Amino acid sequence: MSPFLKYTLARLGLFGLAALIMLTLPIDISVLLKLMIAVLVSAVLAFFLLKGLRDEASVSAVGMAERRAEKRERLRAALNGDDDGGEGATKSD
């Protein structure tokens, strides 16, 4: 399963749990305010509880960005006509 999907599902789960708790509390405030409090509480909990998943998603994002950059450079080199992939050779006019 993708690290982004794991993290997203964990965040949604935390929000769902916080919203459920807030909505069942017998406090006389509006439902919208209870949900806004649930968003804040779940964000704070996610900051502390989901550090491992967040780091895993971050590493995955960095890896994808590096692969895209390498692919983009290979494509540019191929379009410029460089045989070695653009490494070490400079194009002179």
Contacts in CASP RR format, 6 or more apart in sequence:
PFRMAT RR
TARGET T0000
AUTHOR 0000-0000-0000
METHOD contacts of the structure
MODEL  1
MSPFLKYTLARLGLFGLAALIMLTLPIDISVLLKLMIAVLVSAVLAFFLL
KGLRDEASVSAVGMAERRAEKRERLRAALNGDDDGGEGATKSD
2 60 0 8 1.000
3 53 0 8 1.000
3 56 0 8 1.000
3 57 0 8 1.000
3 59 0 8 1.000
3 60 0 8 1.000
4 57 0 8 1.000
4 60 0 8 1.000
4 61 0 8 1.000
6 53 0 8 1.000
6 56 0 8 1.000
6 57 0 8 1.000
7 50 0 8 1.000
7 53 0 8 1.000
7 54 0 8 1.000
7 56 0 8 1.000
7 57 0 8 1.000
10 46 0 8 1.000
10 50 0 8 1.000
10 53 0 8 1.000
11 42 0 8 1.000
11 46 0 8 1.000
11 50 0 8 1.000
13 42 0 8 1.000
14 42 0 8 1.000
14 45 0 8 1.000
14 46 0 8 1.000
14 49 0 8 1.000
14 50 0 8 1.000
15 38 0 8 1.000
15 39 0 8 1.000
15 42 0 8 1.000
16 38 0 8 1.000
16 42 0 8 1.000
17 42 0 8 1.000
18 37 0 8 1.000
18 38 0 8 1.000
18 39 0 8 1.000
18 41 0 8 1.000
18 42 0 8 1.000
18 45 0 8 1.000
19 34 0 8 1.000
19 35 0 8 1.000
19 38 0 8 1.000
19 42 0 8 1.000
21 38 0 8 1.000
22 34 0 8 1.000
22 35 0 8 1.000
22 37 0 8 1.000
22 38 0 8 1.000
22 41 0 8 1.000
23 31 0 8 1.000
23 34 0 8 1.000
23 35 0 8 1.000
23 38 0 8 1.000
25 34 0 8 1.000
27 34 0 8 1.000
46 54 0 8 1.000
73 85 0 8 1.000
73 86 0 8 1.000
74 85 0 8 1.000
76 86 0 8 1.000
77 84 0 8 1.000
77 85 0 8 1.000
77 86 0 8 1.000
77 87 0 8 1.000
78 85 0 8 1.000
80 86 0 8 1.000
80 91 0 8 1.000
82 89 0 8 1.000
82 91 0 8 1.000
END
